Amino acid sequence: MTRRFWIGLAVAVVALGTGGYAAFQHYKIYLPGLIGEWRDPRQPTQEVVWNQGPAVSPSPNRMPNIIVILADDLGYNDISAFGGGVAGGIVKTPRIDSLMRDGARFRNAYAANATCSPSRAAIMTGRYPSRFGFEFTSAPVLFARTIYEQFAAETDRVAPPLYFDEREADMPALETLGLPPGEVTIAELLRGKGYHTLLFGKWHLGEAKGLRPTDQGFDESLGFYQGASLFIDEDDPLAVNAKVDFDPIDKFLWANLRFAVKYNDGSAFKPSEYMTDYLANQAAAAIKANRNRPFFMYLAFNAPHTPLQALKSDYDALSAISDHRLRTYGAMIRALDRGVGTVLDTLEAEGLADNTLVIFTSDNGGANYIGLRDINKPYRGWKATFFEGGIQVPFFIRWPSRIAPGTVLEGPAAHFDIFATAAAAAGAALPSERPIDGVDLVGGSGGFQGAAHLSLFWRSGHYKVVRADGWKLQVTERPDKVWLFDLNTDPTEQHNVADQFPDRVAAMKAMLAEQDKVAGKPLWPALIEAPIRIDAPLGEPVKPGEEYIYWAN
């Protein structure tokens, strides 16, 4: 058991003994972490020995390797590729930027959802997650109730949070909240074509047997099932921590997360270094082990998701940033960029770069709850909104033998296109017994086609959005509101023109109604609806008349 476990257990015992029920209520936030550590105590660091491929390549014309690199809550303005970067561009991201320079980018690229789990479900399946009921992000009941209670206790809120007690009876066990086994994953599809399939980092698509990565097509996995992890032990002398005291989510994460990974379905153990570097270096080792056979790698970094933790060396390198929280966040982006570079350098060293398709994106936009205003600039909105700041993401594709450097396409492209693009690159037929919403972005007959979608849809409970012909309609029941934006002339959604174009609003509402007909019943209910301001991050005072949406989860 870790030192943190025993401290937490002692706190809980003392609370019960001295303060009774009231004290228990105060300290119950620690329970998920305590239970998790009791069930699966963290073991010391262990060496991971990757399955070795053949000694020589079986064919000089073998199928391409495919690597999908996914950042977690990366803001559109967090990288310097678009002329921005953290702290006004102080933090550069040259290795991530190189993917755009040496390959292709989409001016309009979209996450499948504005929060973690549904976006990942879309990447894995090539389908709208709402088609199979994966509408909400998986989270513990205690998490939802705790967040609600803390938000409800605050007076400076744009609107009160909502909690639906009656839905708790319909909430399945946390470990069963995941990707239905009947879905065909990208890993299953590619393994069927002879690929060795590998996952690194965050899964967040189910923890129960039958839902884990090794049950969903991955030959090997190294990471964690839950939605977040510590990057390093809090008390490590190499760590710099930035706690966000105004964010209830942050308090829950610090109380319950641990610094641990699993190899396949083994016991949890302590990584040997800072999580971002650890995942990148282990990915590099796996590339070397598989140099002589085609492989599919899903490298799902947890950076820069909270909790905000950086290496002291990265933090010290950013002395020009005075704000501690911003500096820690910038140091995390610096490590993420280094991790991408580790993978690219390994491909080059092993002579695999030309025949490897690399896709880089983020699961959604940057989060409002870290309190940093410019992370999604120039777009409005955040993670947990369908404004562009929540769903417009970097999307780069590099494949030197097929894609000309510096290619720029308008799109729009979406997360579920990764499935179809990877399938075409591998020569795998798409599943024919179910709708696949993604399209091949590269083109099976040669040349980069950059196929675009005529329409794209998003849904989270009563909050529904459609983008078609450059127009975007957003509708919510709470508040009862309609936004219509002409993205052709107003890409940052500054001017709501719903009142000026009632016929277009009606037509696009009809499109939403048709999309609802193909959606499945949600696999689990949304227990909480939290108000998210569109134009200000958490931690800033509420101003009269601010626009907001209710995000259901």
Secondary structure, 3 states (H helix, E strand, C coil): CCHHHHHHHHHHHHHHHHHHHHHHHHHHHHHHHHHHHHHCCCECCCCCCCCCCCCCCCCCCCCCEEEEEEECCCCCCCCCCCCCCHHHHCCCCHHHHHHHHCCEEECCEECCCCCHHHHHHHHHHCCCHHHHCCCCCCCCHHHHHHHHHHHHCCCCCCCCCEECHHHHHHCCCHHHCCCCCCCCCHHHHHHCCCCEEEEEEECCCCCCCCCCHHHCCCCEEEEECCCCCCCCCCCCCCEEEECCCCCHHHHHHHHHCCCCEEECCCCCECCCCCHHHHHHHHHHHHHHHCCCCCEEEEEECCCCCCCEEEEHHHHHCCCCCCCHHHHHHHHHHHHHHHHHHHHHHHHHHCCCCCCEEEEEEECCCCCHHHCCCCCCCCCCCCCCCCCHHHHECCEEEECCCCCCCCEEECCCEECCHHHHHHHHHHCCCCCCCCCCCCCCCCCCCCCCCCCCCCEEEEEECCEEEEEECCEEEEEECCCCEEEEEECCCCCCCCCCCHHHCHHHHHHHHHHHHHHHHCCCCCCCCCCEEEEEECCCCCCCCCCCCCCEEEEEC
